[in-house]
């Protein structure tokens, strides 16, 4: 935008207006600007109340921001009009500058459009736990350009909306209940039916396991060290860490009580002491 238009208009306005009239007009302009801002703030407040419960917090946030920026633009245009500045020339110059800026800010524009898609699709909301690529955390805010999350180790991460649209997104807390799967290796000599009864009993005694849906027990595959079984338990999404710790500790304790071994790879080394006898070593040296 050509700043000479604005500077010349300000100079002309100050020269043609007497000091007393200038002060009066400045005060009138400030009052009108404050009135415009107050009106638009009131509109924001009323719409926020009317839309609450009908739309998501993120959509209401975007609407309120749009109203706020509209009010600011109206206030600036009113100031220009009071000063006798031709707003058509300024808007034309701003349009050209906007085109240039648009080419220079393609990434931001892409994130802005992606943000609108996220708001319309509504794959998650503030407070949900999500995973984007290798980043997992709690959603703190959903803005036009990015999503801010807090990881479980208390790190603040900003993810551009464009990245979220292009990546595989997992909303961990989308549904009220989840299932946690444990992959356990059972020795081939062990009775799988007994193992199944032990695991189901562990689930039944756990405070955080749900009875409906019922726990899952199945054979996954046969491995070199034993049979890989899948044991899955259902729980409310808010109890993830509680059930993870308690179920793992309970399984280990019950397996020890029932003498059920969890096999692991072992390396046996046999040493032939006769190979290191003086006679053998003497023969090798000769």
C-alpha positions as CSV (number, residue, x, y, z in Angstrom):
1,X,0.0,0.0,0.0
2,X,1.3,3.5,-0.9
3,X,2.0,5.3,2.4
4,X,2.3,8.7,0.7
5,X,-1.5,8.8,0.3
6,X,-2.0,8.4,4.0
7,X,0.8,10.9,5.0
8,X,-0.4,13.6,2.6
9,X,-4.0,13.2,3.8
10,X,-2.9,13.5,7.5
11,X,-0.8,16.6,6.7
12,X,-3.7,18.2,4.8
13,X,-6.2,17.4,7.5
14,X,-4.0,19.0,10.2
15,X,-3.3,22.1,8.2
16,X,-6.9,22.8,7.2
17,X,-8.3,22.3,10.6
18,X,-8.0,24.8,13.5
19,X,-6.4,23.5,16.7
20,X,-9.7,23.6,18.7
21,X,-11.7,22.0,15.9
22,X,-8.9,19.5,15.5
23,X,-9.2,18.5,19.1
24,X,-13.0,18.2,18.9
25,X,-12.9,16.1,15.8
26,X,-10.2,13.8,17.3
27,X,-12.3,13.3,20.4
28,X,-15.4,12.6,18.3
29,X,-13.5,10.1,16.3
30,X,-12.1,8.4,19.4
31,X,-15.6,8.1,20.8
32,X,-17.0,6.7,17.6
33,X,-14.1,4.2,17.3
34,X,-14.7,3.1,20.9
35,X,-18.5,2.8,20.2
36,X,-17.8,0.6,17.1
37,X,-15.5,-1.7,19.1
38,X,-18.0,-1.9,22.0
39,X,-20.8,-2.8,19.6
40,X,-18.9,-5.5,17.9
41,X,-17.7,-6.8,21.3
42,X,-21.4,-6.9,22.4
43,X,-22.2,-8.8,19.2
44,X,-19.4,-11.3,20.0
45,X,-20.8,-11.8,23.5
46,X,-24.4,-12.3,22.4
47,X,-23.5,-14.7,19.5
48,X,-21.3,-16.6,21.9
49,X,-24.2,-17.2,24.3
50,X,-26.6,-18.0,21.5
51,X,-24.3,-20.5,19.8
52,X,-23.0,-22.2,23.0
53,X,-24.2,-25.8,23.1
54,X,-25.2,-25.8,19.4
55,X,-21.7,-25.6,17.9
56,X,-18.3,-26.6,19.0
57,X,-16.0,-24.2,20.9
58,X,-13.7,-24.1,18.0
59,X,-16.4,-22.9,15.6
60,X,-17.7,-20.3,18.0
61,X,-14.1,-19.1,18.5
62,X,-13.7,-18.6,14.7
63,X,-17.0,-16.7,14.4
64,X,-16.1,-14.4,17.3
65,X,-12.7,-13.7,15.8
66,X,-14.2,-12.9,12.5
67,X,-16.6,-10.4,14.1
68,X,-13.7,-8.9,16.1
69,X,-11.6,-8.3,13.0
70,X,-14.6,-6.9,11.1
71,X,-15.1,-4.4,13.9
72,X,-11.5,-3.3,13.8
73,X,-11.6,-2.9,10.0
74,X,-14.8,-0.8,10.4
75,X,-13.1,1.4,13.0
76,X,-10.1,2.0,10.8
77,X,-12.2,2.9,7.8
78,X,-14.2,5.3,9.9
79,X,-11.0,7.0,11.0
80,X,-9.9,7.3,7.4
81,X,-13.2,8.8,6.3
82,X,-13.1,11.3,9.1
83,X,-9.7,12.4,8.0
84,X,-10.9,12.8,4.4
85,X,-8.8,9.9,3.0
86,X,-10.0,8.3,-0.1
87,X,-10.5,4.7,1.1
88,X,-11.0,3.4,-2.5
89,X,-7.4,4.1,-3.4
90,X,-6.2,2.5,-0.1
91,X,-8.4,-0.6,-0.6
92,X,-7.1,-0.9,-4.2
93,X,-3.5,-0.7,-3.1
94,X,-4.3,-3.2,-0.2
95,X,-5.8,-5.6,-2.8
96,X,-2.6,-5.5,-4.8
97,X,-0.5,-5.9,-1.7
98,X,-2.8,-8.8,-0.6
99,X,-2.1,-10.6,-3.9
100,X,1.7,-10.2,-3.5
101,X,1.4,-11.3,0.2
102,X,-0.7,-14.3,-0.8
103,X,2.0,-15.6,-3.1
104,X,4.6,-15.1,-0.4
105,X,2.5,-16.8,2.2
106,X,1.3,-19.9,0.5
107,X,2.1,-22.2,3.4
108,X,0.1,-20.0,5.8
109,X,-2.8,-19.9,3.4
110,X,-2.6,-23.7,3.0
111,X,-2.7,-24.0,6.8
112,X,-5.6,-21.6,7.0
113,X,-7.7,-23.6,4.5
114,X,-6.7,-26.8,6.2
115,X,-7.9,-25.3,9.5
116,X,-11.3,-24.6,8.0
117,X,-11.4,-28.3,6.9
118,X,-10.5,-29.4,10.4
119,X,-13.2,-27.3,11.9
120,X,-15.8,-28.5,9.4
121,X,-14.8,-32.2,9.7
122,X,-14.4,-32.0,13.5
123,X,-12.0,-35.0,13.9
124,X,-11.1,-34.0,17.5
125,X,-11.8,-31.2,20.0
126,X,-10.0,-29.4,22.8
127,X,-9.1,-31.9,25.5
128,X,-8.8,-34.9,23.2
129,X,-5.6,-37.0,23.1
130,X,-4.4,-37.3,19.5
131,X,-1.4,-38.8,17.6
132,X,0.0,-37.0,14.6
133,X,2.9,-38.9,13.0
134,X,5.1,-39.6,16.1
135,X,3.7,-36.9,18.3
136,X,1.1,-37.8,21.0
137,X,-0.5,-35.3,23.4
138,X,-3.6,-33.5,24.7
139,X,-5.1,-30.8,22.4
140,X,-4.8,-27.4,24.0
141,X,-6.3,-25.2,21.3
142,X,-7.5,-25.4,17.6
143,X,-6.6,-22.2,15.7
144,X,-6.9,-21.2,12.1
145,X,-3.2,-21.9,11.3
146,X,-2.2,-24.6,13.8
147,X,-3.1,-27.0,16.6
148,X,-1.4,-26.7,19.9
149,X,-0.9,-29.8,22.0
150,X,0.7,-30.7,25.3
151,X,2.6,-34.0,25.3
152,X,2.6,-36.4,28.2
153,X,6.1,-35.3,29.2
154,X,4.7,-31.7,29.4
155,X,6.1,-30.3,26.1
156,X,4.3,-27.6,24.1
157,X,4.1,-28.6,20.4
158,X,2.6,-26.5,17.6
159,X,1.5,-28.6,14.6
160,X,0.5,-26.7,11.4
161,X,-3.0,-27.5,10.2
162,X,-1.5,-28.5,6.8
163,X,0.6,-31.2,8.4
164,X,-2.5,-32.6,10.2
165,X,-4.5,-32.8,7.0
166,X,-1.6,-34.5,5.1
167,X,-0.8,-37.0,8.0
168,X,-2.4,-40.0,9.5
169,X,-4.3,-38.7,12.5
170,X,-5.4,-40.9,15.5
171,X,-7.9,-39.5,17.9
172,X,-7.2,-41.7,21.0
173,X,-10.1,-40.4,23.1
174,X,-12.7,-40.2,20.4
175,X,-14.9,-42.8,21.9
176,X,-15.8,-43.2,25.6
177,X,-14.2,-46.6,26.0
178,X,-11.0,-48.2,24.6
179,X,-9.3,-51.5,24.6
180,X,-5.7,-52.2,25.7
181,X,-4.0,-55.2,24.1
182,X,-1.2,-57.2,25.7
183,X,0.9,-59.6,23.7
184,X,2.1,-62.4,25.9
185,X,4.4,-65.3,25.1
186,X,3.4,-68.6,26.6
187,X,5.6,-71.8,26.6
188,X,4.5,-74.6,24.3
189,X,4.4,-77.0,27.3
190,X,1.8,-74.8,29.1
191,X,-1.9,-75.5,29.1
192,X,-3.4,-72.6,27.1
193,X,-6.9,-73.1,28.6
194,X,-5.4,-72.7,32.1
195,X,-3.7,-69.5,30.9
196,X,-6.9,-68.2,29.5
197,X,-8.7,-68.8,32.8
198,X,-6.0,-67.1,34.8
199,X,-6.0,-64.0,32.5
200,X,-9.8,-63.7,32.6
201,X,-9.7,-63.9,36.4
202,X,-7.1,-61.1,36.5
203,X,-9.4,-59.0,34.3
204,X,-12.5,-59.8,36.5
205,X,-10.7,-58.6,39.6
206,X,-9.3,-55.4,38.2
207,X,-11.2,-52.3,39.2
208,X,-10.7,-50.5,35.9
209,X,-11.6,-53.4,33.5
210,X,-15.1,-53.4,32.0
211,X,-17.3,-56.5,32.0
212,X,-19.1,-55.4,28.8
213,X,-17.5,-55.7,26.3
214,X,-15.9,-58.8,27.7
215,X,-12.1,-59.2,27.7
216,X,-10.5,-60.7,24.6
217,X,-8.3,-63.8,24.5
218,X,-6.9,-65.2,21.3
219,X,-3.9,-67.0,19.8
220,X,-1.9,-64.7,17.6
221,X,0.9,-66.9,16.2
222,X,3.5,-69.5,17.0
223,X,6.9,-68.1,17.7
224,X,10.3,-69.7,18.3
225,X,10.1,-69.2,22.1
226,X,6.4,-70.1,22.5
227,X,2.8,-69.3,21.6
228,X,2.0,-65.6,21.2
229,X,-1.5,-64.9,22.8
230,X,-3.4,-61.7,22.6
231,X,-5.1,-60.5,25.8
232,X,-7.3,-57.4,25.5
233,X,-9.3,-55.6,28.2
234,X,-11.8,-52.7,27.8
235,X,-11.7,-49.6,30.0
236,X,-13.0,-46.0,30.2
237,X,-10.7,-43.7,28.3
238,X,-9.8,-41.7,31.4
239,X,-8.4,-44.7,33.1
240,X,-5.6,-45.6,30.7
241,X,-2.6,-45.2,32.9
242,X,-4.4,-46.8,35.9
243,X,-5.3,-49.9,34.0
244,X,-2.0,-50.2,32.2
245,X,0.0,-50.3,35.4
246,X,-2.4,-52.4,37.4
247,X,-3.1,-55.0,34.8
248,X,0.6,-55.6,34.0
249,X,1.5,-55.9,37.7
250,X,-1.4,-58.3,38.3
251,X,-0.5,-60.5,35.3
252,X,3.1,-60.9,36.4
253,X,2.0,-61.6,40.0
254,X,-0.5,-64.3,39.0
255,X,1.8,-65.9,36.5
256,X,4.4,-66.3,39.3
257,X,1.7,-67.7,41.7
258,X,0.5,-70.2,39.0
259,X,4.1,-71.1,37.9
260,X,3.4,-69.9,34.4
261,X,6.7,-69.0,32.8
262,X,7.2,-66.1,30.4
263,X,9.9,-67.5,28.1
264,X,12.7,-65.4,26.8
265,X,15.6,-66.1,24.5
266,X,18.5,-67.8,26.3
267,X,22.1,-68.4,25.2
268,X,23.8,-71.5,26.6
269,X,27.6,-71.6,26.5
270,X,29.4,-74.9,27.0
271,X,33.1,-74.9,27.7
272,X,35.2,-78.0,27.0
273,X,37.9,-77.9,29.7
274,X,39.8,-80.8,28.1
275,X,40.5,-78.5,25.1
276,X,42.6,-76.3,27.4
277,X,44.6,-79.1,29.0
278,X,48.4,-78.7,28.9
279,X,48.8,-81.8,26.7
280,X,46.4,-80.4,24.1
281,X,48.0,-77.0,24.2
282,X,51.5,-78.6,23.8
283,X,50.3,-80.6,20.8
284,X,48.8,-77.5,19.2
285,X,52.0,-75.6,19.7
286,X,54.1,-78.3,18.1
